Structure formats: C-alpha cells, structure tokens
Amino acid sequence: MLVIALLSWVSLPVLAIAGVSINVTETTFSPNGDGFRDTSEIHWNQSEAGNVIVRVLQNGNEVSRLGTWNNLAAGSHAFIWAGTTRYDGGSILADGRYTVQVLVTNAGGTGNAATDLLVASSLIGPGLIENWSITSDKIAPGAIKGYHLFQDGQHQLQLPCLFVLSLVLILVYTTHQLFFLLLQCARQAHDRPKALIFQTYAVSLD
C-alpha cells in the first residue's frame, strides 16, 4: 500500500508535440546570380526541442532534404536558401513551384509546418524591359499571368495589358480635359472684342 501511495505522488513528464510555424522572406525568387531576389530566408519557430528536418516537396513528393538537426533547441531558427538541394550548397533546383516543410520530432510525436514558394531562375533577366515594353523572349516559361506566376509556358502578359489600358484611360481623360480648357479659352478670346465694341458703342450713344 505504501508503494502504491508513493507512486501516486510521482508525476511523469508528458512530452508535447512541438508546435511549428514557418515563413519565408521571398515567396518567389530567382537564384540566377544576377543580384535580384537570388535567395529566400527561411524562418521557423518550434515550441519544443526535437530532431528537425527541413525538406522540399513537389506535388507531395520529397525532392530534396535541405538539412537535418538533432535535438535542436526550442525557439526561432533560420537559414538563407539559394534554391539549392541543400541549405548550404548543392545544385539549383529546376524552375517550378515547391513546398518547404519543417518537421520537428520528439518523444511526444512530430509537429510540422509548410509554406509554398516558386523557384524561377530565369524569371527576370537582362533586357527584360526595352523601350518601355516587356520582351516576351526574356520571360521564361512560368513568368507572368495576370498578377500571378504560372507554369504552362505561355507568354500571356495580362498584367502589362492592364497597365497599358490604365495609361490609355488616363491619357484620354487628360486629353479631354485639356481640349475643354482650350475651347473655353478660345470662346473667351472670341467674345472679348465684341464686348469691347458694344461697350464703346454704348459710351458714344451717351
């Protein structure tokens, strides 16, 4: 009975599954070495210590394991990713949409978090804009469709079209206002001599 009583006072620690959150500085980046959005910084926070795996998925399948850390302490962690097969180097992944997932495993189980991003190494290159227009030969498959990036290889530049349409509407409105102002000035200039003649004639009658 004494043993049972003593055991009832013993509380074994319950290990919780780690809560995990993740975010990236660039959801779309082009690791082509041109100095523009070449990297994306991956941040994650884990509420519990554990063994950590950061991996890259595409269509639900693992295509690369960026890094593994054993018994990583709870808290915030980060690294700068250049689109390579590992966080510290390797070959650059092919252009496409990927999911970066963080797994934290301890005795309580596995917690995870994930976020999507797009690797587009040749999205923006030298000579993209020439004479105030976007040249389609400088846009790689997976470039622009509306406000989003796409992957079907068609050069459908809807965003520039919307921009040009807005400029045209502004130009039409400005031209209309300017024409109306010039018309008003012309009418005033035309009516002014008549008013002077009428005033002179009225004075001579008096």
C-alpha positions in Angstrom: 0.0 0.0 0.0 2.9 2.3 0.8 4.4 1.7 -2.6 1.1 2.5 -4.3 0.8 5.6 -2.3 4.3 6.8 -3.2 3.7 6.1 -6.9 0.6 8.2 -6.9 2.7 11.2 -5.9 5.1 10.6 -8.8 4.2 12.7 -11.9 6.0 11.6 -15.1 6.7 14.5 -17.5 4.5 14.5 -20.6 6.3 15.5 -23.7 4.2 17.6 -26.0 4.3 17.6 -29.8 6.2 20.7 -30.9 4.2 23.5 -32.3 5.8 24.7 -35.5 5.4 27.8 -37.6 7.3 28.8 -40.8 7.6 31.9 -43.0 9.9 32.9 -45.9 11.2 36.4 -46.9 10.6 35.7 -50.6 7.8 33.5 -51.9 9.1 33.9 -55.4 12.9 34.2 -56.1 15.3 33.6 -59.0 18.6 32.1 -57.9 20.5 33.0 -61.1 23.2 35.2 -59.6 22.1 38.5 -61.1 21.8 40.1 -57.7 18.0 40.4 -57.7 16.0 38.1 -55.4 18.6 35.4 -55.6 17.8 34.0 -52.2 14.9 33.5 -49.7 15.4 33.4 -46.0 13.5 30.5 -44.3 12.4 31.1 -40.7 10.7 28.7 -38.4 9.8 28.6 -34.8 9.4 25.4 -32.7 7.8 25.4 -29.3 9.7 22.2 -28.2 13.2 20.8 -28.7 13.5 17.9 -31.2 15.1 16.4 -34.2 14.4 18.8 -37.2 14.2 18.0 -40.9 13.7 20.8 -43.4 12.8 19.3 -46.8 11.4 20.4 -50.2 8.3 18.8 -51.7 6.8 19.0 -55.2 3.4 17.6 -55.8 3.6 15.9 -52.4 6.9 14.1 -53.1 10.2 14.9 -51.4 12.7 16.2 -54.0 15.4 17.5 -51.6 16.3 17.4 -48.0 17.8 20.8 -47.2 19.1 19.9 -43.7 18.7 17.9 -40.6 19.5 18.9 -37.0 19.5 16.6 -34.0 18.0 17.8 -30.7 17.6 21.3 -31.9 16.5 23.6 -29.1 13.1 25.2 -28.9 12.9 28.8 -30.4 13.4 30.5 -33.7 15.8 29.3 -36.3 16.6 30.4 -39.9 18.9 30.0 -42.9 19.3 31.7 -46.2 18.4 29.4 -49.1 19.7 29.9 -52.7 17.4 27.3 -54.3 19.9 24.5 -53.9 19.4 20.9 -53.0 20.9 21.6 -49.5 20.7 24.7 -47.4 24.5 25.0 -47.5 25.1 24.3 -51.2 24.4 21.8 -54.0 22.8 22.1 -57.4 20.0 24.6 -58.0 16.5 23.1 -58.3 14.7 23.4 -61.6 12.2 26.2 -62.0 8.9 25.4 -60.5 6.6 25.6 -57.5 7.7 23.9 -54.4 6.7 23.4 -50.8 9.2 23.8 -48.0 8.3 21.8 -44.9 9.7 21.7 -41.4 9.3 18.6 -39.3 10.1 18.6 -35.6 10.1 15.1 -33.9 10.5 14.3 -30.2 9.1 11.7 -27.8 5.7 13.4 -28.0 5.4 13.0 -31.7 6.0 15.1 -34.8 4.9 18.6 -35.5 5.2 20.2 -38.9 4.6 23.4 -40.8 4.9 24.2 -44.5 4.8 27.0 -47.0 4.8 27.3 -50.8 7.3 29.2 -52.9 8.3 29.5 -56.5 11.9 29.0 -57.9 12.2 30.9 -61.2 15.9 31.2 -62.0 15.2 32.9 -65.4 12.1 34.9 -64.4 13.8 38.2 -64.8 16.9 38.7 -66.9 18.9 41.4 -68.6 17.0 43.1 -71.3 13.6 42.2 -69.8 12.4 45.8 -70.4 13.3 47.5 -73.6 11.8 50.8 -74.9 9.2 50.7 -72.1 7.9 47.3 -73.2 8.4 43.8 -71.8 10.1 41.5 -74.4 8.5 38.1 -74.3 11.8 36.4 -75.3 13.3 37.5 -72.0 10.5 35.9 -69.9 11.0 32.2 -69.2 8.1 29.7 -69.1 6.4 30.2 -65.8 6.6 34.0 -65.9 3.5 36.2 -65.7 -0.2 35.6 -66.0 -2.3 38.4 -64.5 -0.9 39.1 -61.1 0.4 35.6 -60.6 3.3 33.5 -61.9 2.4 30.5 -64.0 4.0 27.4 -65.3 2.4 26.4 -68.6 5.0 28.1 -70.8 2.6 30.6 -72.5 3.6 34.2 -72.7 0.3 35.7 -71.6 1.2 39.2 -70.4 -2.1 40.2 -68.9 -0.5 42.4 -66.3 1.2 44.7 -68.8 -2.0 44.9 -70.8 -3.9 46.1 -67.7 -1.2 48.6 -67.1 -1.3 49.9 -70.7 -5.1 50.1 -70.6 -4.9 52.2 -67.4 -2.4 54.6 -69.1 -4.7 54.9 -72.1 -7.7 55.8 -70.0 -5.7 58.4 -68.1 -4.4 59.8 -71.4 -7.9 60.0 -72.8 -9.3 61.7 -69.7 -6.4 64.2 -69.7 -6.7 65.0 -73.4 -10.5 65.6 -72.9 -9.9 68.0 -70.1 -7.2 69.8 -72.0 -9.4 70.1 -75.1 -12.3 71.5 -72.9 -9.9 74.1 -71.4 -8.6 75.2 -74.7 -12.1 75.5 -76.1 -13.1 77.7 -73.1 -10.1 80.0 -73.7 -10.9 80.2 -77.4 -14.5 81.2 -76.7 -13.4 83.9 -74.2 -10.9 85.3 -76.7 -13.5 85.4 -79.4 -16.2 87.1 -77.3 -13.9 89.7 -75.8 -13.6 92.1 -78.9 -17.4 92.0 -79.2 -17.8 93.1 -75.6 -15.3 96.0 -76.2 -17.2 97.1 -79.3 -20.5 97.0 -77.6 -19.1 99.0 -74.6 -17.6 101.7 -77.0 -20.9 102.0 -78.9 -22.8 102.4 -75.6 -20.5 105.2 -74.5 -20.8 107.0 -77.8 -24.6 107.0 -77.6 -24.4 108.6 -74.2 
